[in-house]
Structures are given as C-alpha cells and as structure tokens.
Amino acid sequence: MPKQMLKTALFLFIISSISGLLLALSEQITAPVIIAINEKFEMQARSQVLPQAKTFKTDKQLAIGYNDDGSIAGFVIGVKPKGYGAQINMLVGINNNGKITGTKILSHSETPGLGAKITGEEFHSKFMSVIEKNEKTDLRVKKDGGDVDAITAATITSRAFCEGLKEAQKIFSENTLILNTSTGGKL
C-alpha cells in the first residue's frame, strides 16, 4: 500500500510540474502580446477622451496631449475609483481650461445590466450634455444634490464615476500648477 501511494504521489508531482512549466511558458509567450494590445486600446481611448490632441506623452497616471504645433492640448488622466463590484478603471480627458472633454471606462466589475451601463453611450452622452450645459458642473449625483443623473438602481456606481472625475480634476489642478510654475505661467 505505501508503495502504491508513493507512485501516485510521484505521478501527481510530475504532472503538476509539467503543467506548471507549460503555464509559465504560455504566460511568457502571451504577456507581451497582451501588453501591446492593452497599450493600443489605451492609446485609442486617449484619442477619444481628448480628441483635439494628436500625440501623447504618457506617465503612469497622466498623459499630456499635444497639438500638431507642439502646444499642450490637455491631459488624459487615469483614475480607479471604487465602484460597487471593484475598482472602475477609467480615463478622463481635460482640456487646458479644466473642462472635461470625455470619459472612457477601460474596465470594471459592476453588475451586468445595472452598473455596467456606465460604459454605455446613453450614460456618456447624458453626462457630456450636463458638462456642456453647465459652466461649473457639480460632479455629484442628483440624489446627493449634484448635476449628474445616476444610473437607475446603480447609485454606487454613479457615485464612483463622479468620484473618479473629481479625482481627475484634482490631479489636473496639481499638474497644471507644476507646469505653470516650470514654464513661467504658460501651459
């Protein structure tokens, strides 16, 4: 009996080792491809949220968008507010005047059919019309006294979206202050 158990354990060890080796090898092969695809997707998303920019210089959380003449068109800021399911990975485009030019949800774990509507065109177009109508938009859901219509039955997701926008505006303010100081008051 002990001899049979030893054979079984050795067999399982060999199978597990081979499986682990194959997984590591496939990860090594696919990781660069996945990274390249994600970078291409993020580049397209940057162009969507800051359409006036022709090129981007990126850092971890911030991308500076440049016009054809080399002047700064605005910023694309990555934020990850806590939603209902998990973090919502999103990009926010902000022009030189501090106005939001667009948003793009890169990934989320929100409830399908409810919070997942945050990625839909209907939510985005409603939000952008609020931004365009108001000189100074209160980035809170209407339930909290703000200007943003929450997604029905997904208030937590809508609040997270608004928190992400406020975080992006804060990052914008901090970085434009640094840029203004280093460029003599010129963006």
N, C-alpha and C positions, 0 to 999 in steps of 0.2 A: 504493500500500500504506500509506504513512504517513497519508494522508487517511482511509482506512478505519479505521485504529487509533484515530485521533483521534475519529472519530464514535462508535466503540464505547465508548471511554473516557468521552466526554461523556454518552452514553446511560446507562452504568452509574452515573455520578455523579448524574444526575438521578433515576434510580430509587432509588439509595441515599439521597439527600436526602429524597425523598418518603416512603420507608419510615421513616427516622429521625424525621421530623416526625410521622407517624402514630403511631409508637410513643410518642413523647413526649406527644402529645395524649391517647392512650388511658391512659397512666400517670397523667396529671393528673386524668383523669375517675375512674379506678378507685381511686386511692390513698386518698381519704377514705372510700370505702365499705369498703375492706379494713380500714382502721384502726378504723372503727366496729364492724365485725364482730368483730375481734380483741379490742377493749375489752369488748364484750358477752360474749364467750366467757370472758375472764379474770374478769369480774365473777361469772359463773355458777360458775366454778371456785373463786373465793374463798369463795363461799357453801357450796360442797361441802366444802372443807377446814376451814372454821371455821363450822359450821352455827349455832352459838349467836349469832353476830354478825348484826345487822340492817342496819347500814350500815358503810361503809368509808371511811377517809381514806387515800389512796394517795400514796406517794412512788415513786421509781424501783424499788427492790428490796423495799420494805416497805409493807404495808398494815396499818393499825391497824383492828381490828374493834370496833364499838361495840354495846352492848346497847341496848334501847329507852329505858332511862333515861339514856343518855349515858355510862355507865361503860364502861371498856375490857373487851371480851370476850376479846381475844387478838390475835394477829398472824398475818398471812399473808406469808410470805417467799418471794421468788422466787430460785431458785438455778439455776446451769447447770454441773453437774459434767461432766467429760469422760468420755464413755462409750466403747464400742468403736468406733462409727462416727463420732461427733462429740459435740458438747455435747448434754446432755439438759436441756431447758428444763422446769423443774418448779416447782410451788408446794407449800409446806409450811405447814399450819395448826398453830399452837402456842397453847395457852391460857395464862392468866396464871400458872399453876403450872409452866410449862415443859414440859407434856406435849403430845406430838404428837397433834393431833386428826384429821389427814387429810393425804393427799398427792394431787397431781394432776399427771400428765405432760402438759404443753402441747404439746411437740413433741420429736421425737427422730429419729435416723437409724440406729437399731440394726437388726440383722439380722432380716428378717421371719421369723417362726416361732420365733425364739430370743430374742434380746434384746428384741424388740418385745413380748414377753409382759409386760414391765414395765408396760404400760398396762392389762393385763387385770384383771378383777375377782378372779380366783383369787389372783394375786400380792398385790394390795392387801388382800384380806380376811385372807390368811395373815399379812401384815405387821402389820396392825392388831390381830390377835389376840395376836401376840407383844408388842406395845406395851401392850395391856390387861392381860396376864398378869403382866408384869414391872414392878416399881416403878421400877427403873433398868435400862433396856434397853441392852445393849452393841450399838451400831449398827455392827456388822461382820458380814460373812457368817460362817456357821458354820465354813467352811473356814479362816478366819483367827482362830477362837476366839470369835466373836461369837454373837449370838442370831438373826440373820436368815438364813432359808433362801434360798440362792441359786437363781436360775432355772437349771435343768439346761442345761449347755453354754453358759451366758451369765454366767459368774462376773464378768467385767469389767463388764458392765452392772449386775449386782447390787452390786458394789463401788462403782460410780459413784453408784448410788442412795443407798447408805449414806453416801458422802462428801457428797452433797447434803444429807442430813438433818443430818449433823454441822455442815456449814457454816451451815445454817439455825438450828441451836441456838446456834451462836456469835454469829450476828447478833442473835438473840433476846436473849442474855445481854448483849451490848453495849448494845442499845437499851433494855432494861428498866433497866439501870444508869443510863443517861441520864435516862429517865423518872422513876425513883425519886428521883434527885437533884433534878430540876426540880419534882417535885410533893411534895416533903417526905416521901418514903418510901411514897407511896400510888400504886398504879397507877391 
